[in-house]
Amino acid sequence: MTENIQEQRVGVVLAGGLGTRLRSVVDNLPKCMAPVAGHPFLYYLFRYMQRQRFARVVLALGYLHEMVEQWVSETEWGFRVEFSVEQTPLGTGGAIKQALKQINEHQVFVLNGDTFFDVDLDRMERLHNSTHAELTLALKPMTNFSRYGTVICDRNYRIESFLEKQPRDKGNINGGIYLLDTAAMMDMLPEGRFSFETDVMEKRLAQLRMTGCLDDGYFVDIGIPEDYAKADIYFRTQHV
C-alpha cells in the first residue's frame, strides 16, 4: 500500500431518511432497514465497508433510530459502530456536521444509507490526496437518465459545475460517496438543518477544492420502488 492510503478508515453513513417514496412497498421502517434479498439494505453497506478496511463507522440516524441501533447490536461487524442521532431533522448537511463532532481523524468517508456504489476507495483516496482536494465525490457514468443531476469536471478532475436534473443521453452523476477533510468541513458547515449537496457543494463551488473520481462499479439507489426492486434482484445473485 502507498503512503497515501489509509490502513484503516473511518466513515459516516447517512441513515436518517424517512423513505417516504418507498412507503408503498416498505412501511414503518427507516429506509436503510428496507429488506433486500433477506437482509436490511444497511447489511450490504456494512459488508462493503468491511472489505474496504473501515475501523470505525458513525451512523447518522433520525427516524426510528432505535430499530437501527438494535439491529446493529445483534452482529459483530469487525469495526466499531457509533451513533449520531438527530433530535429534529437536520438534512444531509446538518447530519454530517453533527456526526463529524465525533471524529478526530483527518479524513472521513461519507456514504448515503440508501445507496450502494461499489467504488475503489483506494483509488479515490489517492486522487483526493494528489489533487489536494478538500472534498472528493465518487461519480458514476450513466446513460439515458433523468432522475439525477450531472457533474462536470475539467481535465484535472476539478469539479466545474453541477447541472440540474433533466433527460440526458449520458453523463456522470453524484454517486453518494464522499471523501472529505474533516477540519475544512467543520469550519465551513453551519449548524442546523441544511442540504450538503445544495447548500455546500453547489453554492460553495468556488470556495471548495472539489475533485470528481469516476468509477463504473455497480450502483443502485433504493429511493424509489422500481430501483428498490432492482436491488433485491441484484443482491439475490451476488455473494456480497
Buried (B, 14 or more C-beta within 10 A) or exposed (E): EEEEBBEEBBBBBBBBBEBEBBEEBBEEBBBBBBBBBEBBBBBBBBBBBEEBBBBBBBBBBBBBBEBBBEBBEEEEBEBEBBBBBBEEEBBBBBBBBBBBEBBEBEBBBBBBBBBBBBBEBBBBBBBBBEBEBBBBBBBBEBEEBEEBBBBBBEEEBBBEEBEEEEEBEEBBBBBBBBBBBBEBBBEBBEEEBBBBBEBBBBBEEEEBBBBBBBBEBBBBBBBBBEBBEBBBEBBEEEEB
